[in-house]
């Protein structure tokens, strides 16, 4: 997910894949038995007949993937609306130290969009199949988000070496995001068009 999930080509990847923790945020609500209720009488009655409740339609893997791609599409749209910084040498991955303040401003607007996408993807729950691929993709995405956060911190501190190291790591980690989301089938989250038949790595920074 560099470039967030594959929006459009930028000078650096903005988190093209997308993801986050290996465990999906699936909350299981257990019914609690109340104490102190009246003791049942010895008389038993047959339960009254009730109409059969139709079982919900099982979630298919295709539907799950479509939902994930839809979330990534929305995130991409929001990310594309954030103005990219103008640096003195035209590069975001290898800028001059004087460019770090404008890059920090950009990252301050962009990184929260990635963080917001995490719980949305987790809220989809557990896919009906390919659970390990989904968990791997989310974990890889979380790593990329951490890389961007480190880049933001370095840019805010005016530390050019730390910034370039963070972005270089993001570029490497993003390859795993693209691979994992592509393997799962969430091509938009991998930085591709939903109609793209073949994998394509998200844009790398220049």
VENRACOR-V459473 format. One record per residue. N is the residue number from 1. RES is the residue in one small letter. D_CENTER is the distance of its C-alpha to the mean C-alpha in Angstrom with 1 decimal. Layout:
N,RES,D_CENTER + N,RES,D_CENTER
This chain:
1,x,7.9 + 2,x,10.7 + 3,x,11.6 + 4,x,8.3 + 5,x,8.1 + 6,x,11.7 + 7,x,13.5 + 8,x,16.8 + 9,x,18.5 + 10,x,18.5 + 11,x,20.4 + 12,x,17.5 + 13,x,14.1 + 14,x,11.5 + 15,x,8.4 + 16,x,8.8 + 17,x,6.7 + 18,x,3.2 + 19,x,3.0 + 20,x,5.8 + 21,x,9.2 + 22,x,11.4 + 23,x,12.8 + 24,x,11.5 + 25,x,12.6 + 26,x,15.6 + 27,x,18.7 + 28,x,22.0 + 29,x,24.8 + 30,x,28.1 + 31,x,31.2 + 32,x,33.6 + 33,x,37.3 + 34,x,39.5 + 35,x,42.5 + 36,x,45.9 + 37,x,46.1 + 38,x,49.6 + 39,x,50.9 + 40,x,51.1 + 41,x,54.6 + 42,x,56.2 + 43,x,56.4 + 44,x,53.8 + 45,x,52.8 + 46,x,51.1 + 47,x,47.8 + 48,x,48.0 + 49,x,46.5 + 50,x,43.1 + 51,x,41.5 + 52,x,38.9 + 53,x,35.4 + 54,x,33.5 + 55,x,30.6 + 56,x,27.2 + 57,x,26.0 + 58,x,23.8 + 59,x,20.2 + 60,x,20.2 + 61,x,17.6 + 62,x,17.9 + 63,x,17.2 + 64,x,14.1 + 65,x,12.8 + 66,x,14.1 + 67,x,12.3 + 68,x,8.8 + 69,x,10.1 + 70,x,11.6 + 71,x,8.6 + 72,x,7.3 + 73,x,11.0 + 74,x,11.4 + 75,x,8.9 + 76,x,10.8 + 77,x,14.0 + 78,x,13.5 + 79,x,12.8 + 80,x,15.8 + 81,x,17.9 + 82,x,17.7 + 83,x,20.9 + 84,x,20.7 + 85,x,23.1 + 86,x,26.5 + 87,x,27.6 + 88,x,31.1 + 89,x,30.6 + 90,x,27.9 + 91,x,25.4 + 92,x,22.3 + 93,x,22.0 + 94,x,25.7 + 95,x,26.9 + 96,x,30.0 + 97,x,30.0 + 98,x,31.1 + 99,x,27.9 + 100,x,25.7 + 101,x,26.2 + 102,x,24.9 + 103,x,21.9 + 104,x,21.3 + 105,x,21.6 + 106,x,19.0 + 107,x,16.5 + 108,x,17.4 + 109,x,16.3 + 110,x,13.2 + 111,x,11.5 + 112,x,11.5 + 113,x,9.6 + 114,x,6.6 + 115,x,7.6 + 116,x,8.2 + 117,x,5.0 + 118,x,4.5 + 119,x,7.8 + 120,x,7.7 + 121,x,5.8 + 122,x,8.2 + 123,x,10.9 + 124,x,11.2 + 125,x,13.1 + 126,x,14.4 + 127,x,14.8 + 128,x,18.6 + 129,x,18.5 + 130,x,16.7 + 131,x,15.3 + 132,x,15.5 + 133,x,13.6 + 134,x,10.7 + 135,x,11.0 + 136,x,11.4 + 137,x,8.4 + 138,x,6.2 + 139,x,9.0 + 140,x,9.1 + 141,x,5.8 + 142,x,7.3 + 143,x,10.4 + 144,x,9.7 + 145,x,8.8 + 146,x,12.1 + 147,x,13.8 + 148,x,13.3 + 149,x,14.5 + 150,x,17.4 + 151,x,18.1 + 152,x,18.3 + 153,x,20.6 + 154,x,22.7 + 155,x,23.1 + 156,x,24.1 + 157,x,26.6 + 158,x,28.0 + 159,x,27.5 + 160,x,27.2 + 161,x,27.3 + 162,x,24.4 + 163,x,22.4 + 164,x,23.1 + 165,x,22.4 + 166,x,18.9 + 167,x,18.1 + 168,x,19.9 + 169,x,17.8 + 170,x,14.6 + 171,x,16.1 + 172,x,17.0 + 173,x,13.8 + 174,x,12.0 + 175,x,14.5 + 176,x,13.2 + 177,x,9.6 + 178,x,11.6 + 179,x,13.9 + 180,x,11.8 + 181,x,9.8 + 182,x,13.3 + 183,x,15.1 + 184,x,13.2 + 185,x,14.0 + 186,x,10.8 + 187,x,12.4 + 188,x,10.9 + 189,x,7.4 + 190,x,9.8 + 191,x,11.4 + 192,x,14.3 + 193,x,16.1 + 194,x,15.9 + 195,x,19.6 + 196,x,19.4 + 197,x,21.4 + 198,x,20.7 + 199,x,18.0 + 200,x,17.9 + 201,x,16.4 + 202,x,14.6 + 203,x,17.2 + 204,x,18.4 + 205,x,19.9 + 206,x,23.6
